[in-house]
Amino acid sequence: MNTPAGAKLERLLNLTAALLNTERLLPASEIASKVAGYASGKEAFRRTFARDKSEFRKMGIPITTGIVPGSDPPVEGYRIHPRDYYLEDPDLAADERAALHLAARTVRLEGTSIETAFWALGGRPPEGDPSPELAVIPFNEHLAVLYRAISERSAISFRYRGEARSVEPVRLHFTRGHWYLGGHDRARASWRHFRLDRIAELEVGQAGAFVPKAAPAGSLERAPWEIGGEAWTALIDVDADVADWALGQVGRDTACELRPDGSLRLQLPVANADALVDFVLGLLDRAELVGPPELRQKLLERVRACATAGSGQPAPASPRRLAATGTQPPAAVADPAARAVQPTRRLTSSERMHRLLQLIPWVADRGGATLGEITERFDYPADGLLADLQQVVFMVGVPPYTPDALIEVAVEDGWVQIHFADYFRKPLRLTPPQAVALLAAATGLLGLTGDSALERGLLKLAGTLGVNLAEALEIRLGDATSEAHLTLQEGCRSHRPAAIRYYSYDRDAVTERVIEPYRTFAHEGAWYVRSFCRLSVQERTFRIDRVIAAELLEESFDPPPGPITATVWDPPVDAPWVELALEGPAQWVLDYYPASRIEWDGPTCRARLPVGGIAWLERLLLRLGPAARVIGGEGLPPEPGAAAARRILARYAE
């Protein structure tokens, strides 16, 4: 006898079969009378049918609605059009499917699961050697909507920094830790890039509304000060102790003059003066913006404002005035291999149905499969799978539910065969979130490895989904080709320590140390190495673009057993903290840094932030200017922002 959950699953499968097997719109009254599993009574049917439609939407099953032809008064009807439901077979070779699965395990789109996508591609391949997670790409709520708009050539409208925009979307980019949309701005009659986290009130128009215009030459990989409409040439003097690091930030091919004392004079093309000022102030009093006078004056105006405003002596904040946000520092990138083994859980009806809609066509097309193979490929607990095949799928079909209209399931000695399931002949197509997550993972890993099997599989999958990858998607996980990066990767592989010269951005100090590198990983556009630091005698994470030099030693070390977590920051238990009063222009801080406590007082936000180093706090305050005030803290020097501003002014002889 079927359980209530089994009865729901059977009803959902019957409804899917009926709506797929019709070429006309079915009115609700016909569904109620002919589709097995619905209770009698209009109100009971209405409530159940509404819940079932909601389940379909969550699973990505596309229901087409419209007015039933000839109905008077007009009656709404329903069907599932095969072109919207079925996923065409991308014909992946075994090595191509395995490469795609490896990409999904090593490059993850935050907040999404790609495992379900592999059920539509014949299930996940057998697990090979465990691979540590290499990178996490941050999720954005607009990704799936924009992916569909790009695929369907739908124009979009939205507000960007408060201004209405109408755009023909062509490309999604991920670079420098952020997602961008590239497309033709209709009002400006030119190509524009928009950061996704600044898009609001997004609306999508009709499909097929435009023919894509070619993107102009150029790259989002440019430095922030090179993106804009201004035209300057800046001269910047940089002290010797940070010269190597600064040159790495602007590019080794940048025009510069190396002086006998090791200092540099950089010559930078500038299209965005504010971004250049941010960069120079990031070097604190170790750099000076020499010219042109207009840019120098712009920097000095901001520094003077910080110096004269002052911040007052930090005083202990009043905890009772602050409300905990529940926000935790993004200190660790979750590593699937590091998670504790969880007991087998019972699948919901929707989870069971999603798996069945993908495994039925796979088993039928192959002529059969073992229970063990189905269990492994589709992550279906063995006892639940056997019960669903024999008690649920066996009773699924289309009206009038005669033996020839029902699915036939045979299970003998662990061998499963499925027949007469023509309406489930192909798997359910990928949802936009599944598609963009899988394409992003594969594109990101391909940019690092150049693996030919992955490239072939990605092109086949993109063709099946109707996406021109060269035009629609670009993923850059950060520069992984620097000499220091390659050296540290070799140290991870060969278990050899490395002597490094490291610029600590938080403390504004250059140190030399020996580390035992465990693994490298990317997070939000930057690469890191997790290691044991012999100088601090503890595990530490170092950002690789701040490693000025690295050299492997002629010795080896034993890495710790088990998986190495991809931890970005190790906050000490007694770390300093600061409480800031943030006005409107400074409130972007809440989107970038973990605030343990916040409180709103009208338009002003009070936020408590952990402080990794005093230099980090000084840079933040200089960047925020008078829009931020220190109103409390622990472990801080007096007036950190004003003190840094006065040191900078002294360098400029003011």
N, C-alpha and C positions, 0 to 999 in steps of 0.2 A: 504494500500500500504506500502511495506517495505521501511524503511529509508536506506540510504547508509550504516550506521553502521549495520543495521539489515541484509542487503544483504551480507555484509562481513561475519557476524556471520553464516548465512545460508550456505554460500559457504564453510567456514571452517568445519562446521559440516558435510556437504555432502562429502567433501574430506576425512575426518576422517572415515566416514562410508564406503566409497568406498575402501579405502586402508585396512581397517580391514576385509572387506567382500570378499577379493580376496585371493586365494592361490598361485598366481603367481605375478611376478613383472610386474607392469603396466608401459608402456612407457609414456612419457610426452604427446605424440600425442594422445594417447587414453584417458588420463585424460582430455585433452583439449576438446575433442569431446564428452565425455560421462558424465563428472561430471558437474552438474548444477551450474551455477553462474559465469563461466569464460567468458570474452568477446571474440569475434572473433578476429582473427589476431594473428600471431605468436609472434610478439614483445610484444603486450599487455599481452598475456598469459604468456610469459616468465617472464616479470616483476612481474606480480601478483603472479605467482606460486612461484617465488623466495621469495617474501615477506611472503607468506603463510608457506613455509618451515621454515623460520626464526621464525615465530610465534610459530610453533610447537616445535622448539628447546627450546624456552623460557619457554613453558608450560611443557616441559618434555615429549612430545609425541614422541616416538621413531620411526623414519622412517628408514626402511631397504632399502639399495640401492644395486644395482648390475647390471650386464649385462644381458639383456633379452635373455634367451636361444634361439638360432637359428637366432638371428638378425645379419645381414650382410649388411653394416658395423655394428660393435657393437653399441648397443643403451642402454643407462642407463634406468633402471626401478625402480619402487618404490612400497613399500607395508608397512603395519604396521603389524608385526607379533603378534598374540594374546598373545603369551608367554611373549613378551616384554611390552605389553600394559596393560593387565588385572591385577588387584590386587585381589588375592584370599581373600575371606572373612575370617578374623581372628576369627569370631564368638565371638565377645566381649559381655559379659554380661553388663547390664546397669551400674552396679557399677564399672566395669572395665573400661568402656569407660569414665565414669565420673571421675575416678581416673586419667586416662591419661590426660584428659582435665585440671584437677586441676594442674597436673605436668607442663603442657604447660603454664599455666597462672602464676605459681609461680617460675619456673626455666626457664629462657629464654636464648637461644643462641643469643648473640648480633648480630644485623643486619639481623635476619631472622624472618619470621612470620610462626607460626605453624598452624594458623587457617585453611589455605588451606589444610593441611594434614587431618584435621578432616572431610572435605567434602568427602574424599574417604572412611572414616570410618562411614558413615551414618550421617554426619553433626555433628555440635557441640551439646552437650547435653544442656538442659535448664540450665540457669545460676542459681547457688545456691548462698550462701552468698558470697559477694565479698572477695577475698583473696589477701592480699598484695603480691607484688612480693618479693620472698624470696632471689633469687640469680640471677645474670647475669654471664653467662659464655662467655668469650671473643671469638669472631669469628676468624677463620684463613682461608685464601683463599684456603688452601690445603685440608681442611676437607672433602668436598664432593668427591674430586678426590680420596683421600686415602680410604674413606669409600667404594667406588665402587671397588677399587683395592683389598681391603681386602675381600669383598664379593665375588669377581670373581676369587680370587687367582691369581692376576696378579702381576708379578714382576715389580718393579719400579727402576728407576735410577734418581739420582739428584746430586747436588753439595751441600756439607755440609762444611761450613767454608772453601770454596774454593777447597775442595777435592771431586773427583768423587766417588760416592757410588752406589752399586747395591744391592738391598735389597728385601727380601721376606716379605712383610708387613703382620703383624698378629694382632696387637692391637693398638688402640688409647687410650691414657690416658690423663685425665685432673687432674692435681694436682699442688698445690702451685701456682696457678694463670697462669699456662702455659699448652699448649697442647704438648704431646709427641707421637711419633710413636715408637712402639716396633716391632722388626722383626729380621730376620736372615740376617746378613751382609755376602754376598757371598764371598767377597775378604778376609775377616778376619775369615770366617768359624765359626762365633759365634754370639750370640744374642747381639744386641745393641739397645740403646734408642737414639732418635734424637728429638730435640726440633723443632716444626714445623716452628716457626718464623725464624729459621736459615737454612731452606731448600730452595734451589733455583734450577731453571731449572728442575722442576719435569716432568718426562716422565713415561708413563704407558705402559707396554708390553701386550702381548696376555693373555687372560683369561685361567685359568687352567694350569698355568705354573709351579706350585709347590704344594707340600703337606706340610701344616704348620708344623713346628717343635715346640716342646713344649718350653714354656718360662721357663727360670731358676727361681729358688726360689729367693725371694728378692722383694723389693718394692721401687717405686719411692718416697715414703714418707720419705725416709732417708734424713737426713740433708745434705746440699750441700757439707760439708767437708767430708762426708762419701762416696761420689760418685767419684770414680777415681781409679787409679792403684797404688797409693803410700801406704806406711805402716808406720805410726807413732803413738805414744801415746803422746798427748799434755797435759801439766799441766798448768792450768790457774787460777790465783788468781782473785777473783771478790769481790769488795767492798760490804759492808753490805747493803747499801741503794738500790742497784740494784740486790742483790743476788737472791731474789725471782723471779724477772722477768727473769734473765738470766737462772735460773734453769728451768723455764717454757719453754724457748726457746730450750734448749738442751734435755729436757725430765726429768721428775721427777725421773726416775729410773737410771739416769746417776750416775756413780761412783763419789762420792764427799766427801769432808771433811768439815763439818760445824764447824766453829771455835766459841769460846765463844763470840767474838765481833759481830757475825752475818755474818761475811764474809765467802766466800767459796773458796775451792780449787777444781776445776773441773778436772777430768781425762777423756779425750776424745780420742776415736780412730779416726785417721785422714787418709783419702785416697786422699785428695786434699788440699795441703798446702795453695794455694792461697785463696781458699774459707774459710779456717780457719782464715787466716790473716784478711780477710774482716770482719768476725764475731767479732774477738777480737777488731779490730779498731772501730767497731760499738759501742763498750762500752767506747770509748774515753779513758780518763785517769782514768776511774773507774775499769780497769782490766789490768792485766799484764800477758803476755805469758812467763811463767817461763822456760819452756823447751819443747822439747829438744833444744840444742843450735842451730841446723840448722834452726828450725822454728823461734826461737827467732831472729836470725840474719836476716832471710828473712823479718820479720816484721820491724825490725829496719832499714833495707836498704830503705824500702819504706817510712818510716816516716822521715828519714834523708833527702831524696830527696825532700819531701814536705817542710821541714823546711828550707833547704838551698835555694830552688827555690824562696820562697816568692811569694807574689802575688801583692805587691804594694798596696798603698792606693786606694780603689775603687773610681773611678771617674765617674761622670755622663756620661752615654752612649750617643752617638750622634743619636737621633732618625732618622735623615734623612738617615743614613747608614743602617738602619734595615728595612726589609720588613715584613709586617704583614703576618702571615701564615694562619690566620683564625682558628687556632687551639684553642679550648676552653678547660679549665681544666675539666677532667672527674669528676666534683664535684657531680653530681647526677646520680643515677641509675634510669632510667625512670620507673615510676610506671604507668601502664596503667590506673589504677583507678583515677589517678590524672590529666589525660589529660582533657582538656576542651571538652565538647560535641561539635562535629563538625556537620555541616549541612550535610544531605544526599547528597552524590556526585553521579554523573552519572558514571556507570561502563563502562570500555572500552570493546571493542569486545572480547579481549583475556580474560578479567576477567569474562565476561558473559559466554564465552564458557567453561572456566575451571569449573565454577559452574555447568553448564548444563551437562557436561560429567560425573559429580559425582552424580547429583541429579536424572537424568533420570533412571539409574539402581536402585537407592534406591526407587523411587516411583513405578516403574514397579514391583519390587520384592515384595513390600508390598501390591500391589493391589490398591494403592491409598493413598493420604494424603491430608490434608487441605492446602490451600494456606498459612495460617498463620504459620503452622508447617514448611513448606518448607522455607518460608521467614526467620524464626528464625534459623533453623538448618544450612542453607547455606548462610546466610548473604546476601540475595538477596532482594533488594527493591521491595515491593509488586507490585507497578504499572509496573515496568519493567519486573518482573517475569511473570505477566499475559500476557503482550504484547508479550514477547518472546515465551511463550508456544503456544499462539494462532496464531501468525503471522510468527514465525521462525521455531520452532521445528515441527509444524504441516506440514511444507513443506520439511522436511528433509527425505532423504531415499537413496536408491541406484539405479543405472541405471537399468531399463529404466524409473524409477519414476512413475510407474503405481500405482494405489491406494493400491495394495497389497504389494508394495515395500516401502511405506511411513510410517513414524511413525504416529500413531493415538493418538491424544490428546483430552481428553474430560474434560471440566471444567463446573461443574454444582453445583450451590449453594456453591461455595467455595471449592468443593471437586475435586481433580485432579486425573485423571487416564491416564496412558500411556501404549500403547500396540504396538506390532509389532516393537520393538526396539532391536531385538536379537543381532545386532552387537554392541550395547551399553549395553549388559547384565551385565557387571561388570564394576566397576569404574576404572578410570585411576590410575595406580600404583603410589606410592609416588616417587618423584624425590630424588636423593641422598641428596640434601640439606634438603628437608623436612624430610627424614628418619633419618638423623644423628641428626637434631635438636630435633625431637620428642624422639628418643632413649636417647639422652643426657639428656634432661629434666627429663624423667621418671627415668633414672638410677640415676641421681643426687638426686632427691627427695626420691627415694627408700632407698638410703644410709642413709638418715636422719630419715625417718619415719618407715621404715619396713612395710608399709601398705600392707596387703595381697591382696586386690583387685588390687592395682597398680602392685604388683609383678605378679599376674596372667595375667593381661592385657599386661604387658610388655613382658612376655614370649610368649604369643600368637602372639603379633605383631612381635616380633623378628623372630619367626618361620615362619610367613607368608613372611617376607622379606628375609628369608634365612640367618639370622645372628645368630651365636653362641655368645650370649652376654657374657657368662663367659670367652670367649676367645678373643672377639673382642673389648670390650669397658669397660673402667673403669673411673668413674667420682668421684672425691673427692673434695667436696666443702670446706674442712677445718674441723678442729676438732670442733665439736659442743657438746662435752661431758664433757668439763671441769666444775669444780664446779662453777666457776664464771659465765660461760655461762648459766648453768641450773638455777642459782639463778636469773640472769637478765631476762631470758625468763619467769620465774614465776612472776617476777615483772611486766613485760609487760601484762601478762594475768590478774593478780589480781590488777593492778594499785596501786602498793605499791612502795614507794621510796626505793632507795638502797644507803647505805653508801659504797663507794668504795675507795680503795687505788690504784692509777693509775700512771703508768710510762709514762710520756709524752716523746715520742721518739724524737720529733722535738726540744724540749727544754731541753732534758736530765735532767728532774726533776721528782721527785716523789711527788705527792700531794694527799691529802685526801679531798673528797668532797661528797656531797649528790646529786644524780641525780634522776629524774623521768623518768624511761625507757618507751619509746613508742613502739618501735619495734626493732627486731634484723633482720639482713640480711647479706648475703654473697656477697663479691665482689672480684673477681680476687684472690681467694684462701684464703681470710681472712674474719673473721666475725666481724660485727660492731653492736653497739647498738645506735640508735637515741634516744635522750632524752633531757629533760630540765635540765640544770646544775644550781643548786642553788648557786654555788660558783661564776660562771661568769655571772649569771642572764641572760642566753640566751640559745637557743637550740644549742646543740653540738652533735657531733658524736664521740664515743670512740671505739677504736679497742679493741676487747674483749681479745685477747691474751696479751694485755698490762694491763689488770685489774688484779692486784696482789691479791686482796681480795675483796669480795662483800658480804654484809649482808643486808637483807631486814629489813625495819623499820616497827614498829607496827602502821602505819598510812596509809592513802590512798590519792590519788590525782585524779583530773579530767583530763583525756587526752584531747587534743585539738580536736575539731570537724573535720570531714573530713579525707581523707587519709593522712598518714604520708609519705613524700617522703624519699627515701633511699639515703640521701645525704652523700657522703663519706668525703667531706672536705668543710668547710665554710671559704673561703678566705676573710680576712678582706679587707675593701676598701683601707686602707692605708698600706697594707702588704708590707714588704721589697721585693726587687727583686734583682737579680744578673744577670750580663751579663758575660758569659763564652766564652772563645776561646777554642774550642774543636778540638784536633787533632784526627787522625783516631782511636786509641785505646779507646778514650773516647766518641766517637760519639754514642755509645749505649744509652747514656742519652736521645737522641731524641726519642727513642722508649719507654722510661719508664716514662718520666716526661713531663708535658704540657709546651711547649715553646710558649710564646705569640708572640715572634718575632724571626726570624732567618735570617741570611745572610751568603752566602758562599763567601769566599775569597780564591779561589783555593781549596786546600784540607782541609783548616781550616774552621770550622763552628763557627759563632758567634751566641749564643743563649741566649735569655732572659727568665729566669725562676722565677716564684714566690717563695718566701722563707717562708716556714711555721714556721721555727725556726732556730736560728743560729746553734744549735747543728746538725740539719739536714744538713745544708750546710757544716759544718765542716766534717761530716762523708763522704759526697759526694766527697769533695775535697781530703780527705785522700785516698778514694778508687780509684779515678781517677789518683792521683799522678801527675807527671810532664806533662801528656797529657792534662791537663786542667789548664787554667789560668783565674783568675778574672780580667776582664778589665773594669768593671763598676758595678754600683749598687746604691741602696738607702736603708738607714736604716741598714747598715752593719758595723761591727767593722773593724778596719784596719787588713789586712792580715788574714782573718779568717782561711784559711787552714794552713798557716805557724804557726799561734798562737796555734792552736790545736796540731800540730805536736810537737812544743816546750814543751807544757804541758806533752805530752806523753813521750817525751825523758827525761824530768825531773823525771818522775816516774821511768823510767828505769835507773836513775842515770847517764845520759849521758849529 
